[in-house]
Amino acid sequence: MLRDKFLFLIGTIAVMGVAGCGAEATLLRDTMAGGIVSYPFQTESDILTTAGRGAAFRLIGEKCPQGSKIVKEGEIPKVSKKADRVWRGQISSDRLWAIEFTCV
């Protein structure tokens, strides 16, 4: 019984750790014809290989089941909400990549 509780605790901690490390994509703008998704990245070499890019294309696929076309993509500034309230327009050092797309 104690062993089962221990294994459950270890499993829960492992799942939380993996979930915490995942980079999630966010739908920044949702329009009738497409939208903009973004995901965090660390370095230029991460832009195409990060898990966030896969998550971004999954969101695009959900929005556009018949297919999509990338209009534009590139780095956008990530504004800290706390800093923005205090310093109006303060930009944090975190990096975001955005993909603008249209559904076909």
C-alpha positions, -999 to 999 in steps of 0.1 A, spaced: 0 0 0 28 24 9 47 14 -22 16 21 -44 13 56 -29 50 63 -34 48 52 -71 17 73 -76 35 103 -61 66 98 -83 44 94 -114 25 126 -106 56 145 -101 71 132 -134 40 141 -154 39 176 -139 76 181 -148 71 170 -184 40 192 -187 58 222 -172 86 219 -198 63 218 -228 61 249 -250 26 256 -258 13 275 -288 -13 302 -284 -39 315 -309 -33 352 -307 -58 363 -333 -88 343 -345 -105 355 -377 -131 340 -400 -104 333 -426 -75 323 -404 -55 339 -376 -21 342 -359 -5 316 -336 26 321 -315 50 299 -295 80 306 -274 116 299 -284 151 303 -270 175 306 -299 173 309 -337 180 272 -340 149 264 -319 125 281 -342 119 251 -365 126 223 -340 108 234 -308 77 215 -296 58 248 -297 60 248 -335 43 214 -337 17 227 -313 12 258 -334 6 237 -366 -19 215 -346 -39 246 -337 -38 257 -374 -50 223 -384 -79 224 -360 -89 259 -372 -84 249 -409 -93 212 -414 -93 217 -452 -58 231 -452 -40 264 -447 -15 288 -462 11 307 -442 9 344 -450 38 355 -429 59 344 -399 86 360 -377 96 371 -343 73 393 -323 80 411 -290 66 395 -259 53 421 -235 52 413 -198 17 420 -185 30 432 -151 56 454 -166 32 468 -192 8 479 -165 36 497 -146 59 508 -175 35 511 -205 51 493 -234 80 476 -214 92 446 -234 105 415 -217 135 395 -229 114 364 -237 111 356 -274 80 346 -294 76 334 -329 43 341 -347 27 325 -378 0 343 -397 -22 319 -417 -53 318 -438 -76 288 -443 -79 275 -479 
